Amino acid sequence: MKIPDNAIVTVKRVKGKNFSCNNTGKRKKSDYYETPYSITNHILNREQLILPILEPACGSGAIVKVLHENGYYPTYYDIDKNFFTETAKFETVITNPPYSQAFEFIKKAKEIATSKIMFLLPLSYLHGKKRLDYIYSDNKFPLKCIYVFCRYPMLGEKLRQDGKYNTGMMVYAWFVWDKGYEGEPIIRWIDNNDDVLRSKLVGEQPNEAVKQGGE
């Protein structure tokens, strides 16, 4: 249908997905985004942690809870202790760091970890000249593997005991640095499709799910 030249066109704004669990486009205060339990379980199924372990940004203890359930008993703390003043050595450092301080967290982890570092980060953290120079070009503590989630987890919602979550627009991955690794970084994918919550739309068939977040 042709629209007349003098017609007034009204455009309706529609809210879409966002990076966190709000519609403002703003990050949460203090970068507090809890890690769904299934996300931690996925990396524990693929990487062995070496004791002793540190979780330096534990929040309410989401990652720690899963570690305990898998027989790991780490040292852990959050903002009550300044990670950057830590002097003890740990074989493994694992965390979902505050994104605004991720660079500093990685550098500090490389100082105190003696074997492995495992950080949950947006996949976009791969780019950047500063990161290339000071993080990814470091052959003494090289990046070993990136485990990319094929569906986009929505971090920031209330955690469910079953580990399921809605989807957002941010691609997440586990970044693993291994001090003894030699070679180029490896990319692997994590199929987290079964972890995604599904809702029904009007007119859907009974077993048809809503496609969302990295379909």
Backbone as CSV, one residue per row, in Angstrom:
resi,resn,N_x,N_y,N_z,CA_x,CA_y,CA_z,C_x,C_y,C_z
1,MET,0.835,-1.192,0.000,0.000,0.000,0.000,0.868,1.239,0.000
2,LYS,0.563,2.192,-0.885,1.346,3.415,-0.970,0.869,4.397,0.082
3,ILE,1.834,5.013,0.804,1.502,5.986,1.833,1.464,7.371,1.199
4,PRO,0.366,8.121,1.356,0.277,9.471,0.783,1.379,10.365,1.301
5,ASP,1.807,11.328,0.475,2.902,12.221,0.848,2.579,13.052,2.073
6,ASN,1.313,13.387,2.285,0.930,14.238,3.412,0.510,13.448,4.644
7,ALA,0.749,12.131,4.619,0.332,11.303,5.745,1.253,11.505,6.936
8,ILE,0.693,11.392,8.130,1.470,11.469,9.369,1.710,10.048,9.856
9,VAL,2.959,9.687,9.971,3.318,8.330,10.383,3.722,8.343,11.842
10,THR,3.100,7.496,12.642,3.425,7.381,14.053,4.240,6.115,14.269
11,VAL,5.401,6.263,14.903,6.268,5.125,15.188,6.169,4.799,16.661
12,LYS,5.819,3.561,16.957,5.711,3.115,18.344,7.024,2.504,18.790
13,ARG,7.516,2.982,19.931,8.744,2.417,20.477,8.414,1.115,21.205
14,VAL,9.185,0.093,20.906,8.974,-1.204,21.530,10.215,-1.575,22.319
15,LYS,10.019,-1.919,23.561,11.154,-2.332,24.386,11.639,-3.698,23.953
16,GLY,12.931,-3.856,23.796,13.494,-5.145,23.419,14.307,-5.707,24.556
17,LYS,15.154,-6.642,24.232,16.020,-7.231,25.243,17.067,-6.219,25.671
18,ASN,17.654,-6.463,26.824,18.690,-5.567,27.309,19.781,-6.383,27.959
19,PHE,20.819,-5.718,28.378,21.995,-6.427,28.881,21.819,-6.943,30.295
20,SER,20.962,-6.308,31.072,20.735,-6.776,32.427,19.250,-7.026,32.599
21,CYS,18.784,-7.062,33.836,17.379,-7.409,34.057,16.515,-6.169,34.228
22,ASN,16.916,-5.050,33.651,16.080,-3.864,33.700,15.936,-3.309,32.300
23,ASN,15.120,-2.288,32.147,14.887,-1.702,30.836,15.487,-0.311,30.704
24,THR,16.396,0.054,31.582,16.964,1.397,31.562,18.246,1.469,30.748
25,GLY,18.864,0.331,30.484,20.131,0.341,29.772,21.312,0.645,30.673
26,LYS,21.066,0.816,31.983,22.134,1.154,32.920,22.612,-0.093,33.647
27,ARG,23.899,-0.097,33.985,24.444,-1.199,34.750,23.977,-1.089,36.190
28,LYS,23.926,-2.199,36.886,23.574,-2.187,38.289,24.689,-1.556,39.110
29,LYS,24.311,-0.975,40.236,25.289,-0.379,41.131,26.287,-1.428,41.593
30,SER,27.551,-1.085,41.579,28.642,-1.969,42.017,28.832,-3.185,41.118
31,ASP,28.247,-3.161,39.900,28.401,-4.285,38.971,27.995,-5.607,39.611
32,TYR,26.912,-5.598,40.385,26.503,-6.795,41.108,25.572,-7.636,40.240
33,TYR,26.127,-8.656,39.616,25.375,-9.571,38.763,25.684,-11.000,39.195
34,GLU,24.750,-11.618,39.894,24.992,-12.968,40.393,25.078,-13.979,39.243
35,THR,25.821,-15.032,39.481,26.064,-16.055,38.466,25.099,-17.221,38.625
36,PRO,24.224,-17.467,37.664,23.342,-18.637,37.752,24.151,-19.912,38.000
37,TYR,23.615,-20.786,38.834,24.368,-21.965,39.264,24.815,-22.845,38.096
38,SER,23.974,-22.977,37.098,24.321,-23.845,35.967,25.535,-23.335,35.207
39,ILE,25.748,-22.018,35.199,26.889,-21.450,34.486,28.194,-21.913,35.128
40,THR,28.225,-21.954,36.451,29.425,-22.448,37.142,29.584,-23.945,36.957
41,ASN,28.489,-24.666,37.016,28.574,-26.117,36.818,29.154,-26.471,35.457
42,HIS,28.825,-25.688,34.449,29.342,-25.968,33.106,30.870,-25.917,33.068
43,ILE,31.464,-24.923,33.710,32.925,-24.821,33.647,33.581,-25.886,34.527
44,LEU,32.931,-26.258,35.631,33.491,-27.314,36.483,33.447,-28.667,35.792
45,ASN,32.525,-28.830,34.859,32.462,-30.068,34.081,33.538,-30.133,33.002
46,ARG,34.216,-29.012,32.779,35.194,-28.948,31.688,36.617,-28.653,32.147
47,GLU,36.752,-28.064,33.315,38.072,-27.696,33.821,38.234,-28.186,35.251
48,GLN,39.402,-28.698,35.560,39.686,-29.127,36.924,40.285,-27.974,37.705
49,LEU,39.769,-27.740,38.886,40.322,-26.712,39.759,41.381,-27.334,40.660
50,ILE,42.417,-26.576,40.933,43.511,-27.045,41.777,43.479,-26.254,43.082
51,LEU,43.554,-26.952,44.196,43.549,-26.314,45.513,44.919,-25.740,45.842
52,PRO,44.941,-24.646,46.611,43.830,-23.874,47.164,43.212,-22.929,46.123
53,ILE,41.955,-22.567,46.383,41.165,-21.774,45.440,40.732,-20.469,46.101
54,LEU,40.680,-19.413,45.310,40.174,-18.120,45.787,39.034,-17.654,44.903
55,GLU,37.941,-17.182,45.549,36.855,-16.487,44.857,36.818,-15.072,45.438
56,PRO,37.384,-14.079,44.740,37.575,-12.748,45.319,36.444,-11.747,45.102
57,ALA,35.364,-12.171,44.439,34.216,-11.274,44.222,32.950,-12.112,44.356
58,CYS,32.754,-12.686,45.549,31.759,-13.740,45.709,30.324,-13.243,45.801
59,GLY,30.114,-11.951,46.042,28.753,-11.452,46.169,28.018,-12.200,47.270
60,SER,26.860,-12.764,46.941,26.087,-13.516,47.933,26.504,-14.977,47.988
61,GLY,27.500,-15.363,47.187,28.048,-16.711,47.267,27.547,-17.694,46.235
62,ALA,27.100,-17.210,45.077,26.549,-18.110,44.054,27.576,-19.103,43.529
63,ILE,28.765,-18.621,43.179,29.814,-19.516,42.679,30.316,-20.421,43.801
64,VAL,30.453,-19.847,44.987,30.937,-20.628,46.137,30.001,-21.794,46.432
65,LYS,28.702,-21.564,46.343,27.718,-22.622,46.595,27.949,-23.815,45.669
66,VAL,28.175,-23.541,44.397,28.392,-24.617,43.425,29.739,-25.295,43.679
67,LEU,30.749,-24.521,44.041,32.045,-25.114,44.363,31.907,-26.094,45.523
68,HIS,31.187,-25.683,46.578,30.978,-26.567,47.726,30.270,-27.854,47.309
69,GLU,29.267,-27.714,46.460,28.514,-28.888,46.014,29.369,-29.852,45.197
70,ASN,30.465,-29.335,44.637,31.366,-30.171,43.839,32.632,-30.566,44.602
71,GLY,32.616,-30.345,45.916,33.729,-30.794,46.744,34.903,-29.837,46.840
72,TYR,34.714,-28.593,46.391,35.768,-27.581,46.498,35.418,-26.601,47.616
73,TYR,36.388,-26.289,48.463,36.146,-25.384,49.579,37.142,-24.222,49.497
74,PRO,36.757,-23.161,48.787,37.675,-22.061,48.518,37.726,-21.021,49.643
75,THR,38.739,-20.202,49.578,38.733,-18.944,50.313,37.885,-17.977,49.502
76,TYR,37.030,-17.217,50.148,36.174,-16.309,49.386,35.853,-15.056,50.200
77,TYR,35.657,-13.985,49.481,35.244,-12.714,50.085,34.738,-11.797,48.977
78,ASP,34.184,-10.677,49.393,33.665,-9.718,48.416,34.211,-8.346,48.757
79,ILE,33.384,-7.332,48.752,33.866,-5.964,48.978,34.315,-5.726,50.413
80,ASP,34.025,-6.696,51.301,34.491,-6.541,52.682,36.009,-6.658,52.773
81,LYS,36.635,-7.186,51.719,38.096,-7.246,51.680,38.577,-6.787,50.310
82,ASN,39.619,-6.006,50.291,40.148,-5.474,49.035,41.041,-6.519,48.367
83,PHE,40.545,-7.076,47.272,41.289,-8.093,46.533,42.674,-7.610,46.118
84,PHE,42.796,-6.331,45.833,44.063,-5.799,45.325,45.158,-5.737,46.383
85,THR,44.789,-5.973,47.639,45.794,-6.017,48.705,46.144,-7.454,49.096
86,GLU,45.556,-8.416,48.410,45.814,-9.831,48.718,47.280,-10.177,48.464
87,THR,47.886,-10.873,49.423,49.291,-11.259,49.280,49.480,-12.778,49.250
88,ALA,48.477,-13.526,49.669,48.581,-14.988,49.678,48.544,-15.529,48.250
89,LYS,49.109,-16.703,48.071,49.113,-17.368,46.772,48.023,-18.440,46.732
90,PHE,47.408,-18.604,45.564,46.373,-19.612,45.354,46.635,-20.306,44.029
91,GLU,46.399,-21.601,43.986,46.578,-22.322,42.727,45.563,-21.850,41.676
92,THR,44.320,-21.645,42.125,43.247,-21.266,41.199,42.516,-20.030,41.711
93,VAL,42.240,-19.096,40.813,41.363,-17.952,41.109,40.186,-18.041,40.153
94,ILE,38.986,-18.112,40.708,37.778,-18.205,39.889,36.777,-17.168,40.360
95,THR,36.153,-16.443,39.412,35.170,-15.437,39.799,34.419,-14.894,38.593
96,ASN,33.332,-14.223,38.884,32.625,-13.374,37.938,32.924,-11.955,38.403
97,PRO,33.950,-11.310,37.864,34.435,-10.043,38.425,33.521,-8.876,38.085
98,PRO,33.598,-7.797,38.868,32.894,-6.577,38.478,33.469,-6.098,37.144
99,TYR,32.609,-5.932,36.153,33.100,-5.647,34.803,33.935,-4.380,34.751
100,SER,33.562,-3.381,35.543,34.290,-2.111,35.506,35.718,-2.252,36.016
101,GLN,36.005,-3.351,36.716,37.352,-3.582,37.248,37.954,-4.884,36.713
102,ALA,37.399,-5.404,35.652,37.849,-6.702,35.147,39.331,-6.703,34.795
103,PHE,39.799,-5.644,34.145,41.209,-5.571,33.750,42.109,-5.668,34.976
104,GLU,41.799,-4.878,35.998,42.601,-4.892,37.217,42.503,-6.239,37.933
105,PHE,41.318,-6.851,37.904,41.140,-8.160,38.541,42.003,-9.221,37.854
106,ILE,42.050,-9.191,36.538,42.855,-10.177,35.805,44.337,-9.989,36.117
107,LYS,44.787,-8.739,36.105,46.203,-8.472,36.400,46.567,-8.932,37.809
108,LYS,45.690,-8.651,38.776,45.964,-9.065,40.151,45.934,-10.585,40.268
109,ALA,44.986,-11.227,39.596,44.895,-12.686,39.637,46.171,-13.318,39.104
110,LYS,46.753,-12.710,38.075,48.001,-13.253,37.513,49.166,-13.118,38.492
111,GLU,49.062,-12.205,39.439,50.112,-12.038,40.440,50.039,-13.107,41.524
112,ILE,48.823,-13.523,41.881,48.685,-14.410,43.041,48.298,-15.844,42.683
113,ALA,47.829,-16.076,41.462,47.495,-17.444,41.046,48.763,-18.151,40.577
114,THR,48.891,-19.405,40.944,50.092,-20.149,40.550,49.820,-21.194,39.473
115,SER,48.537,-21.452,39.177,48.219,-22.448,38.151,47.167,-21.984,37.156
116,LYS,46.011,-21.523,37.657,44.881,-21.310,36.755,44.023,-20.129,37.195
117,ILE,43.476,-19.424,36.193,42.531,-18.333,36.415,41.300,-18.615,35.562
118,MET,40.116,-18.489,36.170,38.871,-18.749,35.452,37.904,-17.601,35.716
119,PHE,37.665,-16.774,34.693,36.813,-15.594,34.841,35.626,-15.677,33.890
120,LEU,34.451,-15.382,34.410,33.268,-15.237,33.562,33.209,-13.792,33.083
121,LEU,33.247,-13.609,31.760,33.293,-12.263,31.181,32.441,-12.203,29.917
122,PRO,32.012,-10.996,29.539,31.380,-10.856,28.220,32.372,-11.251,27.135
123,LEU,31.908,-11.901,26.095,32.796,-12.319,25.013,33.500,-11.128,24.386
124,SER,32.870,-9.966,24.427,33.463,-8.753,23.851,34.738,-8.335,24.568
125,TYR,35.030,-8.964,25.711,36.263,-8.610,26.430,37.509,-9.072,25.672
126,LEU,37.319,-9.786,24.594,38.457,-10.213,23.778,39.130,-9.052,23.064
127,HIS,38.392,-7.982,22.804,38.985,-6.907,22.004,39.585,-5.823,22.890
128,GLY,40.382,-4.963,22.289,40.991,-3.851,23.009,42.506,-3.924,22.993
129,LYS,43.151,-2.838,22.605,44.617,-2.801,22.508,45.283,-2.981,23.868
130,LYS,44.740,-2.328,24.885,45.318,-2.441,26.223,45.242,-3.879,26.723
131,ARG,44.116,-4.529,26.483,43.966,-5.922,26.898,44.917,-6.823,26.123
132,LEU,45.087,-6.545,24.839,46.014,-7.328,24.025,47.427,-7.220,24.570
133,ASP,47.855,-6.014,24.866,49.230,-5.781,25.299,49.536,-6.362,26.673
134,TYR,48.588,-6.217,27.606,48.886,-6.556,28.996,48.261,-7.868,29.471
135,ILE,47.291,-8.400,28.750,46.622,-9.629,29.178,46.840,-10.780,28.210
136,TYR,46.519,-10.545,26.940,46.525,-11.642,25.972,47.887,-11.904,25.348
137,SER,48.804,-10.955,25.435,50.152,-11.173,24.900,51.105,-11.708,25.965
138,ASP,50.591,-11.970,27.134,51.392,-12.455,28.251,51.646,-13.955,28.097
139,ASN,52.855,-14.337,27.740,53.194,-15.749,27.547,53.529,-16.465,28.857
140,LYS,53.735,-15.702,29.927,54.046,-16.325,31.209,52.797,-16.891,31.879
141,PHE,51.658,-16.281,31.595,50.383,-16.776,32.120,49.364,-16.650,30.987
142,PRO,49.453,-17.554,29.992,48.695,-17.381,28.751,47.224,-17.769,28.855
143,LEU,46.436,-17.186,27.973,45.047,-17.583,27.823,45.022,-18.956,27.169
144,LYS,44.377,-19.910,27.840,44.330,-21.281,27.338,43.077,-21.546,26.502
145,CYS,41.924,-21.135,27.041,40.675,-21.507,26.388,39.569,-20.507,26.691
146,ILE,38.665,-20.351,25.747,37.467,-19.541,25.919,36.276,-20.454,25.681
147,TYR,35.416,-20.577,26.683,34.217,-21.397,26.574,33.021,-20.476,26.376
148,VAL,32.487,-20.459,25.170,31.436,-19.514,24.803,30.066,-20.158,24.986
149,PHE,29.172,-19.465,25.694,27.809,-19.949,25.850,27.020,-19.662,24.579
150,CYS,26.360,-20.681,24.036,25.653,-20.501,22.768,24.347,-19.735,22.936
151,ARG,23.785,-19.717,24.154,22.628,-18.874,24.445,23.069,-17.777,25.397
152,TYR,22.424,-16.636,25.332,22.852,-15.461,26.096,22.231,-15.466,27.495
153,PRO,23.000,-15.741,28.542,22.430,-15.749,29.892,22.071,-14.334,30.347
154,MET,20.943,-14.214,31.031,20.558,-12.946,31.641,21.069,-12.928,33.068
155,LEU,22.122,-12.203,33.319,22.660,-12.089,34.664,22.004,-10.901,35.359
156,GLY,21.739,-11.050,36.640,21.152,-9.957,37.395,19.775,-10.263,37.946
157,GLU,19.176,-11.336,37.468,17.880,-11.736,38.001,18.065,-12.547,39.288
158,LYS,16.972,-12.730,40.009,17.016,-13.571,41.198,17.368,-14.992,40.769
159,LEU,18.313,-15.599,41.476,18.771,-16.931,41.111,17.712,-17.990,41.400
160,ARG,17.606,-18.937,40.486,16.719,-20.078,40.650,17.539,-21.281,41.100
161,GLN,16.964,-22.107,41.941,17.675,-23.286,42.427,17.990,-24.263,41.311
162,ASP,17.166,-24.283,40.256,17.421,-25.206,39.154,18.456,-24.672,38.165
163,GLY,18.973,-23.469,38.420,20.028,-22.924,37.572,19.555,-22.317,36.272
164,LYS,18.241,-22.280,36.054,17.726,-21.748,34.791,17.633,-20.229,34.838
165,TYR,17.536,-19.610,33.652,17.506,-18.151,33.554,16.857,-17.733,32.240
166,ASN,16.457,-16.481,32.209,15.993,-15.884,30.958,17.206,-15.491,30.124
167,THR,16.958,-15.071,28.905,18.066,-14.646,28.054,18.069,-13.142,27.875
168,GLY,19.263,-12.614,27.624,19.431,-11.194,27.375,20.097,-10.972,26.031
169,MET,20.984,-9.980,25.961,21.662,-9.665,24.705,23.175,-9.754,24.817
170,MET,23.688,-10.080,26.000,25.129,-10.140,26.213,25.632,-11.571,26.056
171,VAL,26.623,-11.757,25.201,27.251,-13.070,25.043,28.303,-13.230,26.134
172,TYR,28.213,-14.312,26.896,29.177,-14.559,27.971,30.049,-15.766,27.653
173,ALA,31.207,-15.788,28.283,32.135,-16.902,28.109,32.990,-17.045,29.358
174,TRP,33.433,-18.251,29.599,34.455,-18.472,30.629,35.820,-18.322,29.958
175,PHE,36.641,-17.443,30.491,38.014,-17.237,30.026,38.928,-17.981,31.002
176,VAL,39.751,-18.878,30.468,40.623,-19.685,31.321,42.082,-19.446,30.955
177,TRP,42.833,-18.967,31.929,44.277,-18.814,31.771,44.959,-19.962,32.516
178,ASP,45.986,-20.529,31.919,46.693,-21.669,32.515,48.193,-21.409,32.408
179,LYS,48.846,-21.345,33.568,50.269,-20.977,33.597,51.141,-21.995,32.883
180,GLY,50.718,-23.242,32.839,51.528,-24.270,32.202,51.160,-24.534,30.754
181,TYR,50.260,-23.746,30.207,49.788,-24.007,28.848,50.747,-23.435,27.811
182,GLU,50.948,-24.180,26.738,51.746,-23.716,25.606,50.923,-23.870,24.334
183,GLY,50.847,-22.824,23.565,50.067,-22.881,22.336,49.110,-21.714,22.223
184,GLU,48.364,-21.692,21.126,47.397,-20.639,20.896,46.117,-20.922,21.685
185,PRO,45.360,-19.880,22.037,44.098,-20.097,22.748,43.123,-20.938,21.933
186,ILE,42.334,-21.716,22.634,41.338,-22.600,22.028,39.947,-22.022,22.283
187,ILE,39.072,-22.129,21.295,37.676,-21.735,21.475,36.819,-22.988,21.524
188,ARG,36.020,-23.093,22.572,35.057,-24.173,22.686,33.687,-23.570,23.001
189,TRP,32.639,-24.325,22.711,31.284,-23.829,22.925,30.587,-24.647,23.999
190,ILE,29.767,-23.953,24.785,28.945,-24.594,25.808,27.489,-24.517,25.356
191,ASP,26.876,-25.670,25.194,25.463,-25.722,24.822,24.627,-25.598,26.099
192,ASN,24.143,-24.397,26.358,23.343,-24.138,27.553,21.864,-23.987,27.233
193,ASN,21.442,-24.545,26.119,20.061,-24.396,25.679,19.068,-24.928,26.715
194,ASP,19.425,-26.008,27.390,18.511,-26.589,28.373,18.401,-25.749,29.646
195,ASP,19.286,-24.767,29.806,19.259,-23.914,30.996,18.339,-22.705,30.828
196,VAL,17.878,-22.482,29.598,17.103,-21.281,29.298,15.628,-21.498,29.611
197,LEU,15.046,-20.533,30.331,13.616,-20.577,30.622,12.839,-20.290,29.351
198,ARG,11.729,-20.956,29.206,10.886,-20.745,28.040,9.486,-20.388,28.492
199,SER,8.856,-19.470,27.764,7.491,-19.064,28.075,6.622,-19.266,26.850
200,LYS,5.342,-19.278,27.049,4.412,-19.512,25.963,3.820,-18.204,25.454
201,LEU,3.671,-18.065,24.151,3.013,-16.926,23.540,1.613,-17.326,23.098
202,VAL,0.739,-16.342,23.019,-0.613,-16.611,22.564,-0.569,-17.187,21.154
203,GLY,-1.261,-18.314,20.949,-1.297,-18.914,19.624,-0.225,-19.942,19.386
204,GLU,0.685,-20.147,20.364,1.728,-21.157,20.193,1.147,-22.555,20.297
205,GLN,1.788,-23.478,19.663,1.466,-24.879,19.847,1.926,-25.290,21.238
206,PRO,1.322,-26.299,21.857,1.633,-26.682,23.240,3.103,-26.893,23.521
207,ASN,3.869,-27.445,22.587,5.276,-27.764,22.848,6.231,-26.794,22.150
208,GLU,5.684,-25.681,21.688,6.533,-24.740,20.968,7.083,-23.717,21.956
209,ALA,8.389,-23.490,21.921,9.021,-22.557,22.856,9.344,-21.246,22.170
210,VAL,9.464,-20.239,22.979,9.868,-18.937,22.463,11.339,-18.963,22.138
211,LYS,11.671,-18.566,20.933,13.075,-18.516,20.544,13.644,-17.181,20.986
212,GLN,14.777,-17.243,21.684,15.337,-16.000,22.183,16.816,-16.190,22.505
213,GLY,17.532,-15.087,22.510,18.901,-15.060,22.998,19.847,-16.027,22.354
214,GLY,20.289,-15.773,21.120,21.279,-16.637,20.492,20.667,-17.886,19.919
215,GLU,19.473,-17.759,19.332,18.787,-18.940,18.796,19.572,-19.567,17.663
